[in-house]
């Protein structure tokens, strides 16, 4: 038997006054009675709030009241609610806001998803033969008709499309790319990293601002597999700059027996002179220039779901379909349904039914009228708030049309007793959340990215949060 010869520390004791303070704290059951949430979730919030109250007492502060403890628990539940994926109203004026989910889907696209997701489907079943089919055939014909490609393949996003393309066709070999196209997109995601992970050796040519045809030609060697051109995404260089057009790179690659691969990114199909996307190259342009394969996103200017599309030569697409990476990068039935519906709307000349296209083509006259009506509904001098319709400039966002703005109309809101930041926060914590932008210390609600049917809802939400 061991005997401890030292002295034991005195146990912590509560004074009578402290004990009385602890007794004032509510039990878990008392807090639960006032919470509207699933039991196990509410229990966690109640216990956390009570423990926080105990810590305040231990620090010598007055014991919180029951109402204060319940309020803490409700705040915790509200925080959980805000972390849940949910609908928000985009009032930023950025059409393809990556943080807000990029392109929203319209009724026909959503109905296609509902129809396929609510039951079984022919995802990998050939209805003609009664045998196993391929999920990649459902959108192939539509992509080819719209772009002029021989074949096509869909994966889960454009980065995946680039990774698969380079890995399957160029692994262990060299790929030539201009230094001006070694871009970084959102989340510190970089093209050079994707290329290295695809197992290719980067051969950088030119300088940041100027690359010439001779730079590419001089870099071709026995281990060269491809010339790779990358869309500049969300940046634009101006001034003393030069890049090599795709047509020249296509000829150079063909003359040297190389692949010409083009990451176009934005997924633009519109080429008409009046299109707001007219300055963005189209997929048809890239293929006509001689690209063997073109990759692009489904949820940018195309206006569909998140997806990566690879379009081009049949022999190369067949090779990609046999690559093991495809299993890890494949899309599900809901993505294919939404993408198929999106492509069908283009084929039927109904692209105006796609939300992104509708927003982009919205007339300034209509936007001004809506802005004035919304400003009138929000404006209340007696409550200390001022709302007015103002002409503004928005953006495409999402790595498309870099440096180009969209003229628009917005409601500028100022409040005597709240800063622009405080107003933005109050709107952001509403139900549903409204995400605005701030310019020159004014809160702006840009009408181009607010659905017209949400105007009255935004007015009601603003009326609540701007009140003194």
Secondary structure as GFF3:
##gff-version 3
##sequence-region A 1 468
A	DSSP	alpha_helix	16	23	.	.	.	ID=ss1
A	DSSP	alpha_helix	28	32	.	.	.	ID=ss2
A	DSSP	alpha_helix	39	58	.	.	.	ID=ss3
A	DSSP	alpha_helix	66	83	.	.	.	ID=ss4
A	DSSP	beta_strand	88	90	.	.	.	ID=ss5
A	DSSP	beta_strand	94	96	.	.	.	ID=ss6
A	DSSP	three_ten_helix	98	100	.	.	.	ID=ss7
A	DSSP	alpha_helix	107	117	.	.	.	ID=ss8
A	DSSP	beta_strand	125	126	.	.	.	ID=ss9
A	DSSP	beta_strand	131	132	.	.	.	ID=ss10
A	DSSP	three_ten_helix	135	137	.	.	.	ID=ss11
A	DSSP	alpha_helix	140	147	.	.	.	ID=ss12
A	DSSP	beta_strand	151	155	.	.	.	ID=ss13
A	DSSP	alpha_helix	158	170	.	.	.	ID=ss14
A	DSSP	beta_strand	174	178	.	.	.	ID=ss15
A	DSSP	three_ten_helix	179	181	.	.	.	ID=ss16
A	DSSP	beta_strand	184	185	.	.	.	ID=ss17
A	DSSP	three_ten_helix	186	188	.	.	.	ID=ss18
A	DSSP	beta_strand	189	190	.	.	.	ID=ss19
A	DSSP	alpha_helix	191	197	.	.	.	ID=ss20
A	DSSP	beta_strand	201	205	.	.	.	ID=ss21
A	DSSP	alpha_helix	213	219	.	.	.	ID=ss22
A	DSSP	beta_strand	224	230	.	.	.	ID=ss23
A	DSSP	alpha_helix	246	255	.	.	.	ID=ss24
A	DSSP	beta_strand	259	265	.	.	.	ID=ss25
A	DSSP	alpha_helix	283	288	.	.	.	ID=ss26
A	DSSP	beta_strand	293	297	.	.	.	ID=ss27
A	DSSP	beta_strand	308	312	.	.	.	ID=ss28
A	DSSP	alpha_helix	314	321	.	.	.	ID=ss29
A	DSSP	alpha_helix	325	329	.	.	.	ID=ss30
A	DSSP	alpha_helix	333	347	.	.	.	ID=ss31
A	DSSP	three_ten_helix	351	353	.	.	.	ID=ss32
A	DSSP	alpha_helix	355	361	.	.	.	ID=ss33
A	DSSP	alpha_helix	364	378	.	.	.	ID=ss34
A	DSSP	three_ten_helix	381	383	.	.	.	ID=ss35
A	DSSP	beta_strand	385	397	.	.	.	ID=ss36
A	DSSP	beta_strand	405	415	.	.	.	ID=ss37
A	DSSP	alpha_helix	420	428	.	.	.	ID=ss38
A	DSSP	beta_strand	433	435	.	.	.	ID=ss39
A	DSSP	beta_strand	437	439	.	.	.	ID=ss40
A	DSSP	beta_strand	442	446	.	.	.	ID=ss41
A	DSSP	three_ten_helix	447	449	.	.	.	ID=ss42
A	DSSP	three_ten_helix	452	454	.	.	.	ID=ss43
A	DSSP	alpha_helix	455	465	.	.	.	ID=ss44
###
